[in-house]
Amino acid sequence: MDFVPGVPLNRLSDAMKEKGIQAGSPESKLAGRKILDSLSVAFGRMIFGAGFLHGDPHPGNIFIGEGGKVSLIDCGQFKSLSRSRRLQFAELVLAVDQYQKAVVADDAEKIKFSKKELANCARGFGIKCVDGRESEDDLACAIALVLFSDTGVELPGSYSANELSEDSPIRLLTSFPQELILLGRATVLLKGIARRLDVPLSLVDRWGEQCQATLETAAEPSLPLWGRDVQGNAFVVPENTSTEDGKIRFRQVAGLLKQWAKGKGQRLGKRLVKRLPPKVRMSVLEYVLTRQEKQEAARRAANQN
């Protein structure tokens, strides 16, 4: 058993106030974005890499350490994800993305086709609805979107994304696989954090490459256990680190050193920013936040095309 230093996510707001960090400030927003990025990477690794999922990811089980480092504790409840489930989930996330793109493009034919594809993916995962509604594409599609769509997406069939509403599609579910609920809990947690931070969240932006890689390796004996990240600012191991003769080339070593130096520079930069006068530090943080927001907007625009 290890001691995990940090503050539970549900007490983070109070801890930040004690340090003089006000809610809504650039420093607070940047910290929130880093926490969201770290959690997205962690859940992506669990789902598509290791093949297991933390079964109780409530805010009390998420500890935030120095610099926004995230630790998930209390792993007594978890769910192993089979190869077939990982493939199904990868297809489901990509089908959600195709439907959302069709809606943005306002293309009636593409909307109809992508809705059918998404509904089939949802039913294939094992959801069952009340008698007489099993084949309703709007309903199956809406259920998938409640769990796995981007924040703020409108549901088809006049269904409501509010789970307490009489028009919630969740009310019409009669049975569903346990894996779906645990995956849904993870994504609902991420979307909830994003809403509180007023940060747009797209699962396909976070996990799209992992989904694609999972499907591309479906014919291999086993799904890959990722030794590298495909998103975020985490350390990435260059391709073809070794050659057929077993030797490591200079350019590959140089690539690793470049990655190390970049991470070292980022840590040094953070220490320097902390030592700046308050007004200067605030200006620097506002600049960094604005830059991140522009980059996110550019990525969303590129994904919609």
ABEGO torsion letter per residue (X at the ends): XBBBBEBBAAAAAAAAAAAGBBBGBAAAAAAAAAAAAAAAAAAAAAAAAAGBBBABBBAAABBBBBGGBBBBBGAABBBBBBAAAAAAAAAAAAAAAAAAAAAAAGBAAAAAAAAAAAAAAAAAAGBBBBBGAAABAAAAAAAAAAAABBBGBBBBGGBBABAABAABAAAABABBBAAAAAAAAAAAAAAAAAAAAGBBBBAAAAAAAAAAAAAAAAABABBBBBABBABEABBBBBBGABBAAGBBBAAAAAAAAAAAAAAAAAAAAAAAAAABBAAAAAAAAAAAAAAAAAAAAAAAAAAAX
